[in-house]
Amino acid sequence: MDNFELHEIVNVSLPVELIHFEGTGYLHHNLLKWSTATEHNSDYFSVQRSSNGFDWSEVVTIQSTGNSTERTDYTYIDNYLNNGTIYYKLIQYDFDGKSKEYGPISITYTQPSKKVIMYVNTLGQEVDFTYKGMVIEVYDDLTTRKVIRW
């Protein structure tokens, strides 16, 4: 009589197969993008932000597709900006409450330097930088600032 063993092969699929998670900084916002190749029993994504990489707060939750064998693309625009580096991480939650964390990624924002393109007095006349009195400085991004020169 031959001895044999019976092994059960269980096909366990990962809840989400993440393709990428990335962020791009723009002048007035940060754009976060991620894509999944497949999703199985996925409930939602939590986007979290940190200014130091240690203390995290949830920014938004995004409903996931749930179950999919096709690529799914997600985006989120975060209007929060500070001068320096902002960290983001993505947490995917299953319907059963289990989670998986992705990241962190970082986006560094530096306030662009503005250049004055014109000086205007209170009568709306263009003047030079030596003009005394109230002057409106017009910058290259078309923002303005009132200055009093003595």
DSSP file (Angstrom, degrees, kcal/mol; ACC not computed):
  #  RESIDUE AA STRUCTURE BP1 BP2  ACC     N-H-->O    O-->H-N    N-H-->O    O-->H-N    TCO  KAPPA ALPHA  PHI   PSI    X-CA   Y-CA   Z-CA
    1    1 A M              0   0    0      0, 0.0     2,-0.3     0, 0.0     0, 0.0   0.000 360.0 360.0 360.0 133.4    0.0    0.0    0.0
    2    2 A D        -     0   0    0      1,-0.0     2,-0.4     0, 0.0     0, 0.0  -0.659 360.0-136.2 -90.0 141.1    1.3    3.4   -1.0
    3    3 A N        +     0   0    0     -2,-0.3     2,-0.3     2,-0.0    -1,-0.0  -0.771  30.3 173.2 -91.1 140.3    1.3    6.4    1.3
    4    4 A F        -     0   0    0     -2,-0.4     2,-0.4     2,-0.0     0, 0.0  -0.982  23.2-140.2-144.4 158.0    0.2    9.7   -0.1
    5    5 A E        -     0   0    0     -2,-0.3     2,-0.6     2,-0.0    -2,-0.0  -0.925  11.9-142.1-118.2 144.9   -0.5   13.1    1.1
    6    6 A L        -     0   0    0     -2,-0.4     2,-0.5     2,-0.0    -2,-0.0  -0.930  18.3-171.3-107.5 122.3   -3.3   15.3   -0.1
    7    7 A H        -     0   0    0     -2,-0.6     2,-0.5     2,-0.0    -2,-0.0  -0.947  13.3-145.6-115.6 132.4   -2.5   19.1   -0.4
    8    8 A E        -     0   0    0     -2,-0.5     2,-0.7     2,-0.0    -2,-0.0  -0.844   9.6-149.8 -96.1 128.7   -5.1   21.7   -1.1
    9    9 A I        -     0   0    0     -2,-0.5     2,-0.6     2,-0.0    -2,-0.0  -0.879  12.8-164.9 -99.9 118.8   -4.0   24.5   -3.3
   10   10 A V        -     0   0    0     -2,-0.7     2,-1.0     2,-0.0    -2,-0.0  -0.906  14.5-141.3-108.1 124.8   -5.8   27.7   -2.4
   11   11 A N        -     0   0    0     -2,-0.6     2,-0.6     2,-0.0    -2,-0.0  -0.747  23.2-173.7 -86.4 103.9   -5.6   30.6   -4.8
   12   12 A V        -     0   0    0     -2,-1.0     2,-0.3     0, 0.0    -2,-0.0  -0.880   5.9-159.8-102.5 118.0   -5.4   33.6   -2.6
   13   13 A S        -     0   0    0     -2,-0.6    27,-0.0     1,-0.0    -2,-0.0  -0.729  22.3-112.4 -97.0 146.8   -5.6   36.9   -4.5
   14   14 A L        -     0   0    0     -2,-0.3     3,-0.2     1,-0.1    -1,-0.0  -0.467  25.0-124.0 -70.0 147.1   -4.3   40.1   -3.1
   15   15 A P  S    S+     0   0    0      0, 0.0    25,-3.7     0, 0.0     2,-0.4   0.899  93.2  11.7 -61.9 -39.7   -7.1   42.6   -2.4
   16   16 A V  E     -A   39   0A   0     23,-0.2     2,-0.8    25,-0.1    23,-0.2  -0.996  60.3-153.6-141.2 132.6   -5.5   45.3   -4.6
   17   17 A E  E     -A   38   0A   0     21,-2.2    20,-3.5    -2,-0.4    21,-0.7  -0.884  25.6-154.3-103.3 100.2   -2.7   45.1   -7.1
   18   18 A L  E     -A   36   0A   0     -2,-0.8    18,-0.3    18,-0.2     3,-0.1  -0.590  17.0-173.5 -80.2 130.7   -1.3   48.7   -7.1
   19   19 A I  E     -     0   0A   0     16,-3.1     2,-0.3     1,-0.4    17,-0.2   0.889  66.8 -21.7 -86.7 -47.8    0.4   49.8  -10.3
   20   20 A H  E     -A   35   0A   0     15,-1.0    15,-1.7     2,-0.0    -1,-0.4  -0.989  42.6-160.3-159.6 158.1    1.6   53.2   -9.0
   21   21 A F  E     +A   34   0A   0     -2,-0.3     2,-0.3    13,-0.2    13,-0.2  -0.926  34.2 152.9-142.1 116.4    1.1   55.9   -6.5
   22   22 A E  E     -A   33   0A   0     11,-2.9    11,-2.9    -2,-0.3     2,-0.3  -0.941  26.7-151.8-145.9 161.8    2.6   59.3   -7.3
   23   23 A G  E     -A   32   0A   0     -2,-0.3     2,-0.4     9,-0.2     9,-0.2  -0.989   1.6-163.0-139.8 148.6    2.2   63.0   -6.7
   24   24 A T  E     -A   31   0A   0      7,-2.4     7,-3.0    -2,-0.3     2,-0.4  -0.998  16.9-136.5-132.1 133.2    3.0   66.2   -8.6
   25   25 A G  E     -A   30   0A   0     -2,-0.4     2,-0.2     5,-0.2     5,-0.2  -0.746  23.3-179.6 -91.9 134.8    3.2   69.6   -7.2
   26   26 A Y        -     0   0    0      3,-2.9     3,-0.1    -2,-0.4    -2,-0.0  -0.711  44.9 -91.6-121.5 175.5    1.6   72.6   -9.0
   27   27 A L  S    S+     0   0    0     -2,-0.2     3,-0.1     1,-0.2    -2,-0.0   0.871 121.2  16.7 -58.5 -41.3    1.5   76.3   -8.2
   28   28 A H  S    S+     0   0    0      1,-0.1     2,-0.3    53,-0.0    -1,-0.2   0.381 129.7  13.2-117.4   2.8   -1.9   76.1   -6.3
   29   29 A H        -     0   0    0     -3,-0.1    -3,-2.9     2,-0.0     2,-0.4  -0.985  64.0-115.0-164.8 168.7   -2.4   72.4   -5.6
   30   30 A N  E     -AB  25  78A   0     48,-2.8    48,-3.0    -2,-0.3     2,-0.6  -0.964  25.2-147.6-113.9 135.2   -0.9   68.9   -5.4
   31   31 A L  E     -AB  24  77A   0     -7,-3.0    -7,-2.4    -2,-0.4     2,-0.4  -0.912  11.6-166.7-106.5 120.3   -2.1   66.2   -7.8
   32   32 A L  E     +AB  23  76A   0     44,-3.0    44,-2.2    -2,-0.6     2,-0.4  -0.893   9.1 179.8-106.1 135.7   -2.1   62.6   -6.5
   33   33 A K  E     +AB  22  75A   0    -11,-2.9   -11,-2.9    -2,-0.4     2,-0.3  -0.994   6.9 165.6-136.0 141.1   -2.6   59.7   -8.9
   34   34 A W  E     -AB  21  74A   0     40,-1.9    40,-3.1    -2,-0.4     2,-0.3  -0.985  13.3-159.7-149.6 156.9   -2.7   56.0   -8.4
   35   35 A S  E     -AB  20  73A   0    -15,-1.7   -16,-3.1    -2,-0.3   -15,-1.0  -0.981   4.6-152.6-137.3 146.8   -3.8   53.0  -10.5
   36   36 A T  E     -AB  18  72A   0     36,-2.5    36,-2.3    -2,-0.3   -18,-0.2  -0.934   9.1-159.4-117.3 145.4   -4.8   49.5   -9.7
   37   37 A A  E    S+     0   0A   0    -20,-3.5     2,-0.3    -2,-0.4    -1,-0.1   0.844  83.0   0.6 -85.1 -39.4   -4.5   46.5  -12.0
   38   38 A T  E     -A   17   0A   0    -21,-0.7   -21,-2.2    31,-0.1     2,-0.4  -0.972  61.6-159.7-144.5 157.2   -7.0   44.5  -10.1
   39   39 A E  E     -AC  16  68A   0     29,-2.9    29,-2.7    -2,-0.3     2,-0.4  -0.997   5.3-175.5-139.2 138.2   -9.3   44.9   -7.1
   40   40 A H  S    S-     0   0    0    -25,-3.7    27,-0.2    -2,-0.4    26,-0.1  -0.945  75.7 -22.1-137.3 113.8  -10.9   42.2   -5.0
   41   41 A N  S    S+     0   0    0     -2,-0.4    54,-1.9    25,-0.2     2,-0.5   0.837  86.6 163.5  56.3  37.2  -13.3   43.1   -2.1
   42   42 A S  E     -D   94   0B   0     24,-2.5    52,-0.3    52,-0.2    -1,-0.2  -0.749  19.2-177.4 -89.3 129.1  -11.7   46.6   -1.9
   43   43 A D  E     -     0   0B   0     50,-2.7    21,-1.8    -2,-0.5     2,-0.3   0.934  53.1 -36.7 -91.3 -58.5  -13.9   49.1    0.0
   44   44 A Y  E     -DE  93  63B   0     49,-1.4    49,-3.1    19,-0.3     2,-0.4  -0.978  45.6-115.9-161.2 168.7  -12.1   52.4   -0.1
   45   45 A F  E     -DE  92  62B   0     17,-2.9    17,-2.8    -2,-0.3     2,-0.5  -0.921  19.0-152.1-112.6 140.9   -8.8   54.3   -0.1
   46   46 A S  E     -DE  91  61B   0     45,-3.0    45,-2.5    -2,-0.4     2,-0.5  -0.968   7.2-154.2-111.4 124.1   -7.7   56.8    2.6
   47   47 A V  E     -DE  90  60B   0     13,-2.8    12,-3.3    -2,-0.5    13,-1.2  -0.872  17.1-170.3 -96.6 126.5   -5.3   59.5    1.5
   48   48 A Q  E     -DE  89  58B   0     41,-2.7    41,-2.0    -2,-0.5     2,-0.3  -0.900   5.8-158.1-121.6 149.6   -3.2   60.8    4.4
   49   49 A R  E     +DE  88  57B   0      8,-2.7     8,-2.0    -2,-0.3     2,-0.3  -0.911   9.7 178.4-127.8 150.2   -0.9   63.8    4.7
   50   50 A S  E     -D   87   0B   0     37,-2.1    37,-3.2    -2,-0.3     6,-0.1  -0.991  23.9-158.5-148.6 143.9    2.0   64.8    6.9
   51   51 A S  S    S+     0   0    0      4,-0.4    34,-0.2    -2,-0.3     5,-0.1   0.560 101.2  30.0 -95.2 -10.6    4.3   67.8    7.1
   52   52 A N  S    S-     0   0    0      3,-0.4    -1,-0.1    35,-0.1     4,-0.1   0.466 103.7-115.3-125.6  -4.6    7.0   65.8    9.0
   53   53 A G  S    S+     0   0    0      2,-0.3     3,-0.1    34,-0.1    33,-0.0   0.452 104.1  64.2  84.0   0.3    6.6   62.2    7.8
   54   54 A F  S    S+     0   0    0      1,-0.2     2,-0.7     0, 0.0    -1,-0.1   0.697  88.1  59.3-120.5 -42.8    5.5   61.0   11.3
   55   55 A D  S    S-     0   0    0      2,-0.0    -3,-0.4     0, 0.0    -4,-0.4  -0.842  71.4-170.5 -98.6 116.8    2.2   62.7   12.3
   56   56 A W        -     0   0    0     -2,-0.7     2,-0.4    -6,-0.1    -6,-0.2  -0.808  12.4-173.9-112.5 146.1   -0.5   61.8    9.7
   57   57 A S  E     -E   49   0B   0     -8,-2.0    -8,-2.7    -2,-0.3     2,-0.3  -0.996  32.2-109.7-135.4 144.6   -4.0   63.1    9.2
   58   58 A E  E     -E   48   0B   0     -2,-0.4   -10,-0.3   -10,-0.2     3,-0.1  -0.546  29.5-179.3 -74.3 131.6   -6.6   61.8    6.8
   59   59 A V  E     -     0   0B   0    -12,-3.3     2,-0.3     1,-0.4   -11,-0.2   0.833  62.8 -21.9 -95.5 -44.0   -7.3   64.2    4.0
   60   60 A V  E     -E   47   0B   0    -13,-1.2   -13,-2.8     2,-0.0     2,-0.4  -0.986  50.4-130.7-162.4 154.9  -10.0   62.3    2.1
   61   61 A T  E     -E   46   0B   0     -2,-0.3     2,-0.5   -15,-0.2   -15,-0.2  -0.964  21.1-161.0-113.1 139.3  -11.5   58.9    1.5
   62   62 A I  E     -E   45   0B   0    -17,-2.8   -17,-2.9    -2,-0.4     2,-0.2  -0.978  20.8-123.0-121.5 124.0  -12.1   57.7   -2.0
   63   63 A Q  E     -E   44   0B   0     -2,-0.5   -19,-0.3   -19,-0.2     2,-0.1  -0.439  29.3-141.0 -64.1 132.7  -14.5   54.9   -2.8
   64   64 A S        -     0   0    0    -21,-1.8     3,-0.1    -2,-0.2    -1,-0.1  -0.424  23.3-106.6 -90.0 171.7  -12.7   52.1   -4.7
   65   65 A T        -     0   0    0      1,-0.2     2,-1.0    -2,-0.1    -1,-0.1   0.827  43.3-147.6 -66.7 -31.9  -14.2   50.0   -7.5
   66   66 A G  S    S+     0   0    0      2,-0.1   -24,-2.5   -26,-0.1     2,-0.4  -0.592  71.8  19.5 101.1 -72.4  -14.6   47.0   -5.2
   67   67 A N  S    S+     0   0    0     -2,-1.0     2,-0.3   -27,-0.2   -27,-0.2  -0.984  76.6 141.6-136.5 122.6  -14.0   44.2   -7.6
   68   68 A S  B     -C   39   0A   0    -29,-2.7   -29,-2.9    -2,-0.4     4,-0.1  -0.976  37.5-165.1-159.9 143.8  -12.3   44.6  -10.9
   69   69 A T  S    S+     0   0    0     -2,-0.3     2,-0.3   -31,-0.2   -31,-0.1   0.227  76.7  79.6-110.3   9.6   -9.9   42.7  -13.2
   70   70 A E  S    S-     0   0    0    -31,-0.1   -34,-0.1     1,-0.1     2,-0.1  -0.789  94.5 -85.1-115.1 159.6   -9.3   45.8  -15.3
   71   71 A R        -     0   0    0     -2,-0.3     2,-0.4   -36,-0.1   -34,-0.2  -0.375  42.1-165.9 -62.3 135.3   -7.1   48.9  -14.6
   72   72 A T  E     -B   36   0A   0    -36,-2.3   -36,-2.5    -2,-0.1     2,-0.4  -0.997   4.6-153.4-126.8 130.1   -8.7   51.6  -12.6
   73   73 A D  E     -B   35   0A   0     -2,-0.4     2,-0.3   -38,-0.2   -38,-0.2  -0.851  10.9-171.8-106.5 137.9   -7.2   55.1  -12.3
   74   74 A Y  E     -B   34   0A   0    -40,-3.1   -40,-1.9    -2,-0.4     2,-0.3  -0.945   3.0-176.8-126.4 147.1   -7.8   57.4   -9.3
   75   75 A T  E     -B   33   0A   0     -2,-0.3     2,-0.3   -42,-0.2   -42,-0.2  -0.988   6.1-175.3-140.6 152.4   -6.9   61.1   -8.8
   76   76 A Y  E     -B   32   0A   0    -44,-2.2   -44,-3.0    -2,-0.3     2,-0.6  -0.970  14.7-148.8-145.9 133.3   -7.2   63.5   -6.0
   77   77 A I  E     -B   31   0A   0     -2,-0.3     2,-0.6   -46,-0.2   -46,-0.2  -0.911  12.0-163.2-103.5 119.4   -6.4   67.2   -6.0
   78   78 A D  E     -B   30   0A   0    -48,-3.0   -48,-2.8    -2,-0.6    -2,-0.0  -0.910   7.9-167.2-104.2 116.9   -5.1   68.5   -2.6
   79   79 A N        +     0   0    0     -2,-0.6     2,-0.4   -50,-0.2    -1,-0.1   0.420  54.1 112.7 -83.3   1.7   -5.3   72.3   -2.3
   80   80 A Y        +     0   0    0    -50,-0.1     2,-0.4     2,-0.0    -2,-0.1  -0.625  42.6 172.4 -77.9 127.1   -3.1   72.3    0.8
   81   81 A L        +     0   0    0     -2,-0.4     2,-0.3   -52,-0.1    -2,-0.0  -0.989  10.4 168.9-133.4 144.6    0.3   74.0    0.2
   82   82 A N        -     0   0    0     -2,-0.4     2,-0.9     2,-0.2    27,-0.3  -0.972  47.0 -95.6-144.6 158.8    3.1   74.9    2.5
   83   83 A N  S    S+     0   0    0     -2,-0.3     2,-0.3    25,-0.1    27,-0.2  -0.646  96.8  23.7 -76.7 109.2    6.6   76.0    1.8
   84   84 A G  E    S- F   0 109B   0     25,-2.5    25,-3.6    -2,-0.9     2,-0.4  -0.970 106.1 -21.6 137.3-152.8    8.6   72.8    2.1
   85   85 A T  E     - F   0 108B   0     -2,-0.3     2,-0.4    23,-0.3    23,-0.2  -0.798  45.2-166.7-102.8 135.9    7.9   69.1    1.8
   86   86 A I  E     - F   0 107B   0     21,-2.8    21,-2.6    -2,-0.4     2,-0.4  -0.972  11.4-150.3-117.6 134.5    4.5   67.4    2.2
   87   87 A Y  E     -DF  50 106B   0    -37,-3.2   -37,-2.1    -2,-0.4     2,-0.4  -0.825  11.5-170.6-106.5 144.2    4.3   63.6    2.6
   88   88 A Y  E     -DF  49 105B   0     17,-2.5    17,-2.6    -2,-0.4     2,-0.3  -0.978   4.7-176.3-130.4 145.4    1.3   61.5    1.4
   89   89 A K  E     -D   48   0B   0    -41,-2.0   -41,-2.7    -2,-0.4     2,-0.5  -0.974  16.1-140.9-136.4 157.9    0.5   57.9    2.0
   90   90 A L  E     -DF  47 102B   0     12,-2.6    12,-3.3    -2,-0.3     2,-0.5  -0.960  11.4-166.9-119.3 128.2   -2.4   55.8    0.6
   91   91 A I  E     -DF  46 101B   0    -45,-2.5   -45,-3.0    -2,-0.5     2,-0.5  -0.975   7.4-155.7-119.1 124.3   -4.2   53.2    2.7
   92   92 A Q  E     -DF  45 100B   0      8,-3.0     8,-2.0    -2,-0.5     2,-0.4  -0.855   9.8-159.4 -99.7 129.3   -6.4   50.7    1.0
   93   93 A Y  E     -DF  44  99B   0    -49,-3.1   -50,-2.7    -2,-0.5   -49,-1.4  -0.909   4.9-145.3-112.1 135.4   -9.2   49.2    3.2
   94   94 A D  E >   -D   42   0B   0      4,-3.1     3,-1.5    -2,-0.4   -52,-0.2  -0.402  32.7-104.8 -85.2 169.0  -11.1   45.9    2.4
   95   95 A F  T 3  S+     0   0    0    -54,-1.9   -53,-0.1     1,-0.3    -1,-0.1   0.768 122.5  57.4 -64.0 -25.6  -14.7   45.3    3.2
   96   96 A D  T 3  S-     0   0    0    -55,-0.3    -1,-0.3     2,-0.1     3,-0.1   0.378 122.4-105.3 -88.7   5.3  -13.6   43.1    6.1
   97   97 A G  S <  S+     0   0    0     -3,-1.5    -2,-0.1     1,-0.3     2,-0.1   0.299  76.6 133.6  92.9  -9.8  -11.6   46.0    7.7
   98   98 A K        -     0   0    0     -5,-0.1    -4,-3.1     1,-0.0    -1,-0.3  -0.377  36.4-163.9 -70.9 155.0   -8.1   44.8    6.7
   99   99 A S  E     -F   93   0B   0     -6,-0.2     2,-0.4    -3,-0.1    -6,-0.2  -0.949  19.1-157.3-141.4 159.9   -5.8   47.4    5.2
  100  100 A K  E     -F   92   0B   0     -8,-2.0    -8,-3.0    -2,-0.3     2,-0.4  -0.998  18.1-141.0-138.0 136.6   -2.6   47.8    3.3
  101  101 A E  E     -F   91   0B   0     -2,-0.4     2,-0.4   -10,-0.2   -10,-0.2  -0.783  13.1-168.7-103.3 139.7   -0.4   51.0    3.3
  102  102 A Y  E     -F   90   0B   0    -12,-3.3   -12,-2.6    -2,-0.4     3,-0.2  -0.971  39.9 -31.7-125.0 141.3    1.4   52.4    0.3
  103  103 A G  E     -     0   0B   0     -2,-0.4   -14,-0.2     1,-0.3     2,-0.1  -0.610  26.5-135.1 101.4-165.0    4.0   55.1    0.3
  104  104 A P  E     +     0   0B   0      0, 0.0     2,-0.3     0, 0.0    -1,-0.3   0.380  39.0 176.7 -84.1 159.6    4.9   57.5    1.6
  105  105 A I  E     -F   88   0B   0    -17,-2.6   -17,-2.5    -3,-0.2     2,-0.4  -0.820  15.6-142.8-116.1 163.5    5.6   59.8   -1.3
  106  106 A S  E     -F   87   0B   0     -2,-0.3     2,-0.4   -19,-0.2   -19,-0.2  -0.968  12.6-165.8-133.1 149.0    6.8   63.4   -1.0
  107  107 A I  E     -F   86   0B   0    -21,-2.6   -21,-2.8    -2,-0.4     2,-0.5  -0.996  13.4-153.3-129.9 125.3    6.2   66.6   -2.8
  108  108 A T  E     -F   85   0B   0     -2,-0.4     2,-0.5   -23,-0.2   -23,-0.3  -0.878  10.8-169.1-104.1 127.0    8.4   69.6   -2.2
  109  109 A Y  E     -F   84   0B   0    -25,-3.6   -25,-2.5    -2,-0.5     2,-0.5  -0.954   5.3-174.1-117.6 130.3    7.0   73.0   -2.8
  110  110 A T        -     0   0    0     -2,-0.5   -27,-0.1   -27,-0.2     3,-0.1  -0.991  34.4-113.0-122.7 127.0    9.0   76.2   -2.9
  111  111 A Q        -     0   0    0     -2,-0.5     2,-0.0     1,-0.1     3,-0.0  -0.374  38.9-121.6 -56.4 120.4    7.3   79.6   -3.1
  112  112 A P        -     0   0    0      0, 0.0     2,-0.3     0, 0.0    -1,-0.1  -0.373  24.6-112.5 -66.6 144.7    8.3   80.9   -6.5
  113  113 A S        -     0   0    0     -3,-0.1     2,-0.3    -2,-0.0    -3,-0.0  -0.608  31.5-142.4 -78.4 136.8   10.1   84.2   -6.5
  114  114 A K        -     0   0    0     -2,-0.3     2,-0.4    -3,-0.0    -1,-0.0  -0.692   5.8-148.0 -98.5 151.0    8.1   87.0   -8.0
  115  115 A K        -     0   0    0     -2,-0.3    25,-2.0     0, 0.0     2,-0.4  -0.968  18.6-122.3-119.2 135.6    9.5   89.8  -10.1
  116  116 A V  E     +G  139   0C   0     -2,-0.4    23,-0.3    23,-0.2     3,-0.1  -0.610  28.4 177.6 -73.8 127.0    8.1   93.3  -10.2
  117  117 A I  E     +     0   0C   0     21,-3.1     2,-0.3    -2,-0.4    22,-0.2   0.585  63.9   5.1-105.2 -14.3    7.2   94.1  -13.8
  118  118 A M  E     -G  138   0C   0     20,-1.4    20,-2.8     2,-0.0     2,-0.4  -0.972  53.9-142.7-166.5 150.9    5.7   97.6  -13.1
  119  119 A Y  E     -GH 137 127C   0      8,-0.7     8,-2.6    -2,-0.3     2,-0.4  -0.975  22.1-171.3-116.4 134.0    5.1  100.3  -10.5
  120  120 A V  E     -GH 136 126C   0     16,-2.2    16,-3.2    -2,-0.4     6,-0.2  -0.987  12.2-142.1-129.0 134.3    1.8  102.3  -10.7
  121  121 A N  E >   -G  135   0C   0      4,-2.7     3,-2.0    -2,-0.4    14,-0.2  -0.253  41.1 -89.3 -84.2-179.0    0.8  105.3   -8.6
  122  122 A T  T 3  S+     0   0    0     12,-0.5    -1,-0.1     1,-0.3    13,-0.1   0.637 126.8  59.6 -69.0 -13.3   -2.6  106.0   -7.2
  123  123 A L  T 3  S-     0   0    0      2,-0.1    -1,-0.3     0, 0.0     3,-0.1   0.426 119.8-108.7 -90.4   0.1   -3.6  107.9  -10.4
  124  124 A G  S <  S+     0   0    0     -3,-2.0     2,-0.3     1,-0.3    -2,-0.1   0.574  73.9 139.0  85.4   9.1   -2.9  104.7  -12.5
  125  125 A Q        -     0   0    0      1,-0.0    -4,-2.7     0, 0.0     2,-0.3  -0.689  57.8-116.4 -90.5 139.9    0.2  106.1  -14.0
  126  126 A E  E     +H  120   0C   0     -2,-0.3    -6,-0.3    -6,-0.2     2,-0.2  -0.582  41.6 176.2 -73.3 133.3    3.3  103.9  -14.5
  127  127 A V  E     -H  119   0C   0     -8,-2.6    -8,-0.7    -2,-0.3     2,-0.1  -0.787  28.4-101.9-129.3 171.6    6.2  105.2  -12.4
  128  128 A D    >   -     0   0    0     -2,-0.2     3,-1.8   -10,-0.1    -1,-0.0  -0.425  41.1 -95.5 -93.7 175.7    9.8  104.0  -11.7
  129  129 A F  T 3  S+     0   0    0      1,-0.3    -1,-0.1    -2,-0.1     6,-0.0   0.582 119.2  62.7 -68.8 -10.3   11.0  102.3   -8.6
  130  130 A T  T 3  S+     0   0    0      2,-0.1    -1,-0.3    19,-0.0     0, 0.0   0.488  73.4 126.6 -91.9  -3.1   12.3  105.6   -7.1
  131  131 A Y    <   -     0   0    0     -3,-1.8     2,-0.3     1,-0.1    18,-0.0  -0.278  53.3-139.6 -58.7 135.5    8.8  107.1   -6.9
  132  132 A K        +     0   0    0     18,-0.1     2,-0.3    16,-0.1    18,-0.2  -0.779  61.8  33.8 -99.6 143.6    7.8  108.4   -3.4
  133  133 A G  E    S- I   0 149C   0     16,-3.1    16,-2.8    -2,-0.3     2,-0.4  -0.767 108.4 -11.8 114.1-161.6    4.3  107.9   -2.0
  134  134 A M  E     + I   0 148C   0     -2,-0.3   -12,-0.5    14,-0.2     2,-0.4  -0.639  67.6 178.3 -80.3 129.1    1.8  105.1   -2.4
  135  135 A V  E     -GI 121 147C   0     12,-3.5    12,-3.1    -2,-0.4     2,-0.6  -0.971  24.7-141.9-130.0 142.6    2.8  102.7   -5.2
  136  136 A I  E     -GI 120 146C   0    -16,-3.2   -16,-2.2    -2,-0.4     2,-0.5  -0.935  17.9-149.5-104.1 119.1    1.2   99.5   -6.4
  137  137 A E  E     -GI 119 145C   0      8,-3.1     8,-1.6    -2,-0.6     2,-0.5  -0.764   7.3-157.1 -87.3 130.1    3.7   96.9   -7.4
  138  138 A V  E     -GI 118 144C   0    -20,-2.8   -21,-3.1    -2,-0.5   -20,-1.4  -0.941  12.0-153.3-109.4 124.7    2.6   94.6  -10.2
  139  139 A Y  E >   -G  116   0C   0      4,-2.8     3,-2.3    -2,-0.5   -23,-0.2  -0.489  29.6-104.1 -97.5 166.3    4.3   91.2  -10.3
  140  140 A D  T 3  S+     0   0    0    -25,-2.0   -24,-0.1     1,-0.3    -1,-0.1   0.687 122.8  55.0 -64.2 -19.0    4.9   88.8  -13.2
  141  141 A D  T 3  S-     0   0    0    -26,-0.2    -1,-0.3     2,-0.1     3,-0.1   0.294 120.6-111.3 -93.9  10.7    2.1   86.5  -12.0
  142  142 A L  S <  S+     0   0    0     -3,-2.3     2,-0.2     1,-0.3    -2,-0.1   0.569  75.3 133.4  70.1  14.5   -0.2   89.6  -12.1
  143  143 A T        -     0   0    0      2,-0.0    -4,-2.8    -5,-0.0     2,-0.3  -0.550  42.1-148.6 -82.7 161.3   -0.6   89.8   -8.3
  144  144 A T  E     -I  138   0C   0     -6,-0.2     2,-0.3    -2,-0.2    -6,-0.2  -0.871  15.0-166.2-130.9 162.7   -0.2   93.2   -6.7
  145  145 A R  E     -I  137   0C   0     -8,-1.6    -8,-3.1    -2,-0.3     2,-0.4  -0.969  19.9-132.5-149.4 133.3    1.0   94.8   -3.5
  146  146 A K  E     +I  136   0C   0     -2,-0.3     2,-0.4   -10,-0.2   -10,-0.2  -0.727  29.5 179.6 -87.1 133.8    0.5   98.3   -2.1
  147  147 A V  E     -I  135   0C   0    -12,-3.1   -12,-3.5    -2,-0.4     2,-0.6  -0.993  21.1-148.1-134.8 139.5    3.6  100.0   -0.8
  148  148 A I  E     -I  134   0C   0     -2,-0.4     2,-0.4   -14,-0.2   -14,-0.2  -0.948  17.6-166.9-108.1 123.1    4.2  103.4    0.7
  149  149 A R  E      I  133   0C   0    -16,-2.8   -16,-3.1    -2,-0.6    -2,-0.0  -0.922 360.0 360.0-111.6 133.9    7.7  104.8    0.0
  150  150 A W              0   0    0     -2,-0.4   -18,-0.1   -18,-0.2    -1,-0.1   0.370 360.0 360.0-105.6 360.0    9.0  107.9    1.9
